[in-house]
Amino acid sequence: MADEREFEVEKQEMETPEGVEDTRTGRTYVPRIDIVELNDGIRLLADLPGVDENSLDIMLENDQLTLQGFVEYERPSGYDLAHVEYGIGNFRRVFKLSDQVDQDKITATIKHGVLQLDMPFATGPRTRKISVQAAG
C-alpha cells in the first residue's frame, strides 16, 4: 500500500495537479510535506527548493489553503547541458483545513527553500447552538 501511494506522488510531480489551469510555462510539482501535531497546533513543513518569500503565495479561502511557489531558473550562459537530473518548476499544493485550526492565527516562514506553516488549534467551543425564533 505504501508503494502505491509513493507512485501516485511521483506521478503527480510530472503533471500539473488535476483541476488546475496553469498560466506559467514549465512543470508544476507537488511539494513533499511533513505534518507534525504539536501540543497547541499543527506544523506543516513543505520542501520548496528555489522558492523564497518573494516567490511564494499562500492563500486561504473557504477552509482551503493553497501553497504556490514560483521558481525562476536561469541557465548558465556559455554552457550546454550534457545531462540533467534536477527538474526545475513551480510548486502547488492544496489542503482542506478543519475547524480545529484557528485560521486567523496561521503564520508562515521560509528558510533555504523549506516552508514552515504554524497553525494553532482554535480555542473555545467548536459547535454552538442556534436558537430558533417563531415567525410573526
C-alpha positions as CSV (number, residue, x, y, z in Angstrom):
1,M,0.0,0.0,0.0
2,A,2.8,2.4,0.8
3,D,4.4,1.7,-2.6
4,E,1.1,2.6,-4.4
5,R,0.9,6.0,-2.5
6,E,4.6,6.7,-3.3
7,F,3.9,6.0,-7.0
8,E,0.9,8.4,-7.0
9,V,3.1,11.2,-5.6
10,E,5.8,10.6,-8.1
11,K,3.3,10.6,-11.0
12,Q,1.8,13.9,-9.7
13,E,5.2,15.6,-9.8
14,M,5.4,15.2,-13.6
15,E,2.0,16.9,-14.3
16,T,0.0,20.0,-13.3
17,P,-2.3,19.0,-10.4
18,E,-5.8,17.9,-11.5
19,G,-8.3,20.7,-11.8
20,V,-5.6,23.4,-12.1
21,E,-5.2,25.6,-15.1
22,D,-1.6,26.8,-15.2
23,T,-0.7,30.1,-17.0
24,R,3.0,29.7,-16.4
25,T,5.2,27.6,-18.7
26,G,7.0,24.6,-17.3
27,R,6.2,21.9,-14.9
28,T,4.3,22.3,-11.7
29,Y,5.4,20.0,-8.9
30,V,3.5,18.8,-5.8
31,P,5.9,19.6,-2.9
32,R,6.8,17.0,-0.4
33,I,5.5,17.8,3.1
34,D,5.7,16.7,6.7
35,I,2.8,17.5,9.1
36,V,3.6,17.4,12.8
37,E,0.9,17.7,15.6
38,L,2.1,19.9,18.5
39,N,0.5,20.5,21.8
40,D,-1.0,23.8,20.7
41,G,-1.4,23.2,16.9
42,I,-0.2,21.7,13.7
43,R,3.1,22.5,11.9
44,L,3.4,21.9,8.2
45,L,6.8,21.7,6.6
46,A,7.0,21.9,2.8
47,D,10.0,21.4,0.6
48,L,10.1,24.2,-2.0
49,P,13.7,24.3,-3.4
50,G,14.4,27.6,-5.2
51,V,11.4,29.4,-3.6
52,D,11.8,32.4,-1.3
53,E,9.4,34.8,0.4
54,N,9.0,36.9,-2.7
55,S,8.1,34.0,-5.0
56,L,5.6,32.3,-2.6
57,D,1.8,32.8,-2.5
58,I,-0.2,31.3,0.4
59,M,-4.0,31.8,0.0
60,L,-6.7,30.8,2.4
61,E,-10.3,30.8,1.1
62,N,-13.3,28.8,2.3
63,D,-11.2,26.5,4.5
64,Q,-8.9,25.7,1.6
65,L,-5.2,26.5,2.0
66,T,-3.3,26.8,-1.3
67,L,0.5,27.0,-1.5
68,Q,2.1,28.2,-4.7
69,G,5.8,28.7,-5.2
70,F,7.4,30.1,-8.3
71,V,10.9,29.3,-9.4
72,E,12.8,31.5,-11.9
73,Y,15.6,29.4,-13.4
74,E,18.4,30.9,-15.4
75,R,20.5,28.6,-17.4
76,P,24.3,29.2,-17.1
77,S,25.4,31.3,-20.1
78,G,28.1,29.8,-22.3
79,Y,27.3,26.2,-21.3
80,D,25.4,23.4,-23.0
81,L,23.9,21.0,-20.5
82,A,25.0,17.4,-21.3
83,H,22.9,15.7,-18.7
84,V,20.1,17.0,-16.4
85,E,18.5,15.1,-13.4
86,Y,17.3,18.1,-11.4
87,G,13.9,19.2,-12.6
88,I,13.1,22.9,-12.3
89,G,9.5,24.1,-12.0
90,N,6.8,25.7,-9.9
91,F,5.1,24.2,-6.9
92,R,1.4,23.9,-6.0
93,R,-0.4,22.1,-3.2
94,V,-3.9,22.5,-1.7
95,F,-5.1,21.5,1.7
96,K,-8.6,21.4,3.3
97,L,-8.4,22.8,6.8
98,S,-10.7,21.6,9.6
99,D,-12.4,23.8,12.1
100,Q,-9.8,22.7,14.7
101,V,-7.4,25.3,13.2
102,D,-7.6,29.0,14.1
103,Q,-7.3,30.3,10.6
104,D,-6.7,33.9,11.8
105,K,-3.5,32.9,13.6
106,I,-1.7,30.9,10.9
107,T,1.9,32.0,10.5
108,A,4.4,31.2,7.7
109,T,8.2,31.4,7.4
110,I,10.6,30.1,4.8
111,K,14.3,29.5,5.0
112,H,16.5,27.7,2.5
113,G,13.5,26.5,0.5
114,V,11.7,25.0,3.4
115,L,8.3,26.5,4.3
116,Q,7.1,26.2,7.9
117,L,3.4,26.9,8.5
118,D,2.3,27.0,12.1
119,M,-1.5,26.5,12.5
120,P,-2.6,26.9,16.1
121,F,-5.7,25.0,17.3
122,A,-8.9,27.0,17.8
123,T,-9.8,27.7,21.4
124,G,-13.3,27.7,22.7
125,P,-16.3,25.6,21.6
126,R,-16.3,24.2,18.1
127,T,-20.0,23.9,18.0
128,R,-22.7,26.3,19.0
129,K,-26.5,26.0,19.3
130,I,-28.5,28.3,17.1
131,S,-31.8,29.4,18.7
132,V,-34.9,29.3,16.6
133,Q,-37.5,32.1,16.7
134,A,-41.2,31.7,15.8
135,A,-42.0,33.7,12.7
136,G,-44.5,36.6,13.3
